[in-house]
Amino acid sequence: MTTSRVLHFLRGPATSPAPADHQGPRQHLRFPPAGEGMRRVSVACSSSTTGEGEGMTYKGAGVDIDAGTELVRRIRKMAPGIGGFGGLYPFGDHFLVAGTDGVGTKLKLAFETGIHDTIGIDLVAMSVNDIVTSGAEPMFFLDYYSTSKLDVDLAEKVIKGIVDGCKQSDCVLLGGETAEMPDFYAEGEYDLSGFAVGKVKNDKVIDGKNIVKGDVLIGLPSSGVHSNGFSLARRVLEKSGLSLSDQLPRNDDITTTVGEALMAPTVIYVKQVLEIISKGGVKGLAHITGGGFTDNIPRVFPSGLGAKIFTGSWEVPPVFKWLQQVGNIDDAEMRRTFNMGIGMVLVVSRESADRIIEDTHGSNPAYRIGEVIEGEGVHYV
Amino acid sequence: MTTSRVLHFLRGPATSPAPADHQGPRQHLRFPPAGEGMRRVSVACSSSTTGEGEGMTYKGAGVDIDAGTELVRRIRKMAPGIGGFGGLYPFGDHFLVAGTDGVGTKLKLAFETGIHDTIGIDLVAMSVNDIVTSGAEPMFFLDYYSTSKLDVDLAEKVIKGIVDGCKQSDCVLLGGETAEMPDFYAEGEYDLSGFAVGKVKNDKVIDGKNIVKGDVLIGLPSSGVHSNGFSLARRVLEKSGLSLSDQLPRNDDITTTVGEALMAPTVIYVKQVLEIISKGGVKGLAHITGGGFTDNIPRVFPSGLGAKIFTGSWEVPPVFKWLQQVGNIDDAEMRRTFNMGIGMVLVVSRESADRIIEDTHGSNPAYRIGEVIEGEGVHYV
């Protein structure tokens, strides 16, 4: 049984949520305000098959959640005064917004497919899509590339992707570290982490606090699985008996292989989202990473509000249909593991919804996918 | 033969050097200004024993340098317009200064000694000591901790060190990522990277451009090997036949083991350096990492200037004497591999030198270790 978890610790002030962070499917643990602010914690647990005949699930194995929770409890204890401004750092009339992330086990698929020139886009995407949820404009990015023995051709491909990602998000690749660490990584393998810093004017921070019942949820399309859910996706692939070079089943576009479909780079929403924000009406943003709609959308809401999602309002891409069918994964499990075709959700005022959707025609067309309701959590109708 | 290299790519404007970066022993490649600025490149190569009877060297194996150079050449080609402000990002009347680094193969020694509660100090030190060389005050830090299976006790120790390092440098631990990556790391092992961002007023940037002949070099003591040269240090240890729990030879303090001496956390110079800077007279700063004085000091000088170092002006710590003796390493090799007891060098005006040195008495006492001369490079007298 493979176990994969990502634990993220970010601390946010009570009034300004930290940028959405990125995990596998997770359990949210919310602590009450203490000291300077609130600490938001997400613990992600991995896929585990429960038996031959049963459907696959991304279930939170107790031990994993306990370990993550325990680590964060200890961090809080030793650093009660540190990090009162999770992700947001006050700087004159601006906040600096910082995020760090890796691309998780999607890297294993890069090693297996040999597709290395887009994993850098994923790396940049995970951090910049996070910080743009606060309304922040990315300024610069730094990368850390670690491997046991530097392979120039390989590294060039990876860094090419990072450069592409920076271009797509209009930010500067300000520096980086390429570290050769003998005996740390298997031959041909590497790890990546990235770090993005953006800025947003104090009075322009988007934090969800003005969201009210009746506001509209707008979804921006994803390119596929993006950079989350790969523990489960790789397990499904194994069960399918297909190779990465086989054609993706349930796909009209017969030129796409399974490997290509899974490795499709994460969409960088920065330019589109900043343009939409600049025209007004946006109250909250959720980067749909691990945890899917189910975990990511509610985190931007004030307490007492939830979401109704119209499940037929957009087309679920073939890769998710294939994963669900082969893995015999139920709907709820799919929705809290994968983005299902929507990588960024905007919560906007009812008045601005039509205009915003119309404006996206011709670029990355947005869908009206739901609305804000009284209650808690996400309801799929 | 173990080979370890670190390649760093930073781009700096012609007038403002990027903060000193951290490598093993390295070869400098300076490109002429192109596009927005200059790209500074450092390629570090690792230790290799050349035979039983010969002294150990950290020699730049041709292949390694070629690989690093080649990678940077390709990066330049694909991103000519990206990263014109190496490490320094203009922001109103300030520059934001960012640095990223890991701790290299010192991690292997942490695994072997079981000393995990100070490696986080090393991690923070490597980045904040870099950015303070521009005169920047660190604001916040983020960490990335990657392991195959989360061990809460171990992670707690590592993060405790990161918290300590942030306290020592008066910066906020703004966020972090703890990533579980199954099948990436050996049992009990992990990798670390860190990111620090600081600020400095435009007119307060320290860039060495006012350095003149006759200026004084002041050295601040290190705690030992810090976080560079571990490929060579581990090789010497192997040759010595000592275990990590044996007493360090050539040491008056008989309670120090070899493991403790090598694992001594990197000194964080932030507070001391910022205080010295605030009182005036500081023209340039060099964080003595891999490459030692030989490579790190000249990089802060305007062209046509070099350094004369008075080798007897400070006490070389026992750990270096032991490394040199056991490894049969010649002086030049030692000086371009290790910090030899001085972790930060300040270039100050002749008028301010005595005052600066006097002010440090009672804290981390500074030494007058040399002076700026006409010429190139570092001359040891």
Boltz contact constraints between the chains, C-beta under 6 A:
constraints:
  - contact:
      token1: [A, 2]
      token2: [B, 182]
      max_distance: 6.0
  - contact:
      token1: [A, 4]
      token2: [B, 180]
      max_distance: 6.0
  - contact:
      token1: [A, 4]
      token2: [B, 182]
      max_distance: 6.0
  - contact:
      token1: [A, 5]
      token2: [B, 180]
      max_distance: 6.0
  - contact:
      token1: [A, 6]
      token2: [B, 179]
      max_distance: 6.0
  - contact:
      token1: [A, 7]
      token2: [B, 178]
      max_distance: 6.0
  - contact:
      token1: [A, 8]
      token2: [B, 177]
      max_distance: 6.0
  - contact:
      token1: [A, 9]
      token2: [B, 176]
      max_distance: 6.0
  - contact:
      token1: [A, 10]
      token2: [B, 175]
      max_distance: 6.0
  - contact:
      token1: [A, 67]
      token2: [B, 150]
      max_distance: 6.0
  - contact:
      token1: [A, 67]
      token2: [B, 152]
      max_distance: 6.0
  - contact:
      token1: [A, 70]
      token2: [B, 152]
      max_distance: 6.0
  - contact:
      token1: [A, 71]
      token2: [B, 152]
      max_distance: 6.0
  - contact:
      token1: [A, 71]
      token2: [B, 155]
      max_distance: 6.0
  - contact:
      token1: [A, 74]
      token2: [B, 156]
      max_distance: 6.0
  - contact:
      token1: [A, 75]
      token2: [B, 159]
      max_distance: 6.0
  - contact:
      token1: [A, 78]
      token2: [B, 160]
      max_distance: 6.0
  - contact:
      token1: [A, 78]
      token2: [B, 163]
      max_distance: 6.0
  - contact:
      token1: [A, 79]
      token2: [B, 163]
      max_distance: 6.0
  - contact:
      token1: [A, 82]
      token2: [B, 163]
      max_distance: 6.0
  - contact:
      token1: [A, 82]
      token2: [B, 166]
      max_distance: 6.0
  - contact:
      token1: [A, 82]
      token2: [B, 173]
      max_distance: 6.0
  - contact:
      token1: [A, 83]
      token2: [B, 172]
      max_distance: 6.0
  - contact:
      token1: [A, 83]
      token2: [B, 173]
      max_distance: 6.0
  - contact:
      token1: [A, 83]
      token2: [B, 174]
      max_distance: 6.0
  - contact:
      token1: [A, 87]
      token2: [B, 175]
      max_distance: 6.0
  - contact:
      token1: [A, 89]
      token2: [B, 139]
      max_distance: 6.0
  - contact:
      token1: [A, 89]
      token2: [B, 140]
      max_distance: 6.0
  - contact:
      token1: [A, 98]
      token2: [B, 142]
      max_distance: 6.0
  - contact:
      token1: [A, 98]
      token2: [B, 174]
      max_distance: 6.0
  - contact:
      token1: [A, 100]
      token2: [B, 142]
      max_distance: 6.0
  - contact:
      token1: [A, 100]
      token2: [B, 144]
      max_distance: 6.0
  - contact:
      token1: [A, 100]
      token2: [B, 177]
      max_distance: 6.0
  - contact:
      token1: [A, 101]
      token2: [B, 177]
      max_distance: 6.0
  - contact:
      token1: [A, 102]
      token2: [B, 179]
      max_distance: 6.0
  - contact:
      token1: [A, 139]
      token2: [B, 89]
      max_distance: 6.0
  - contact:
      token1: [A, 140]
      token2: [B, 89]
      max_distance: 6.0
  - contact:
      token1: [A, 142]
      token2: [B, 98]
      max_distance: 6.0
  - contact:
      token1: [A, 142]
      token2: [B, 100]
      max_distance: 6.0
  - contact:
      token1: [A, 144]
      token2: [B, 100]
      max_distance: 6.0
  - contact:
      token1: [A, 144]
      token2: [B, 193]
      max_distance: 6.0
  - contact:
      token1: [A, 146]
      token2: [B, 191]
      max_distance: 6.0
  - contact:
      token1: [A, 150]
      token2: [B, 67]
      max_distance: 6.0
  - contact:
      token1: [A, 152]
      token2: [B, 67]
      max_distance: 6.0
  - contact:
      token1: [A, 152]
      token2: [B, 70]
      max_distance: 6.0
  - contact:
      token1: [A, 152]
      token2: [B, 71]
      max_distance: 6.0
  - contact:
      token1: [A, 155]
      token2: [B, 71]
      max_distance: 6.0
  - contact:
      token1: [A, 156]
      token2: [B, 74]
      max_distance: 6.0
  - contact:
      token1: [A, 159]
      token2: [B, 75]
      max_distance: 6.0
  - contact:
      token1: [A, 160]
      token2: [B, 78]
      max_distance: 6.0
  - contact:
      token1: [A, 163]
      token2: [B, 78]
      max_distance: 6.0
  - contact:
      token1: [A, 163]
      token2: [B, 79]
      max_distance: 6.0
  - contact:
      token1: [A, 163]
      token2: [B, 82]
      max_distance: 6.0
  - contact:
      token1: [A, 166]
      token2: [B, 82]
      max_distance: 6.0
  - contact:
      token1: [A, 172]
      token2: [B, 83]
      max_distance: 6.0
  - contact:
      token1: [A, 173]
      token2: [B, 82]
      max_distance: 6.0
  - contact:
      token1: [A, 173]
      token2: [B, 83]
      max_distance: 6.0
  - contact:
      token1: [A, 174]
      token2: [B, 83]
      max_distance: 6.0
  - contact:
      token1: [A, 174]
      token2: [B, 98]
      max_distance: 6.0
  - contact:
      token1: [A, 175]
      token2: [B, 10]
      max_distance: 6.0
  - contact:
      token1: [A, 175]
      token2: [B, 87]
      max_distance: 6.0
  - contact:
      token1: [A, 176]
      token2: [B, 9]
      max_distance: 6.0
  - contact:
      token1: [A, 177]
      token2: [B, 8]
      max_distance: 6.0
  - contact:
      token1: [A, 177]
      token2: [B, 100]
      max_distance: 6.0
  - contact:
      token1: [A, 177]
      token2: [B, 101]
      max_distance: 6.0
  - contact:
      token1: [A, 178]
      token2: [B, 7]
      max_distance: 6.0
  - contact:
      token1: [A, 179]
      token2: [B, 6]
      max_distance: 6.0
  - contact:
      token1: [A, 179]
      token2: [B, 102]
      max_distance: 6.0
  - contact:
      token1: [A, 180]
      token2: [B, 4]
      max_distance: 6.0
  - contact:
      token1: [A, 180]
      token2: [B, 5]
      max_distance: 6.0
  - contact:
      token1: [A, 182]
      token2: [B, 2]
      max_distance: 6.0
  - contact:
      token1: [A, 182]
      token2: [B, 4]
      max_distance: 6.0
  - contact:
      token1: [A, 191]
      token2: [B, 146]
      max_distance: 6.0
  - contact:
      token1: [A, 191]
      token2: [B, 191]
      max_distance: 6.0
  - contact:
      token1: [A, 193]
      token2: [B, 144]
      max_distance: 6.0
  - contact:
      token1: [A, 193]
      token2: [B, 193]
      max_distance: 6.0
  - contact:
      token1: [A, 195]
      token2: [B, 195]
      max_distance: 6.0
  - contact:
      token1: [A, 197]
      token2: [B, 197]
      max_distance: 6.0
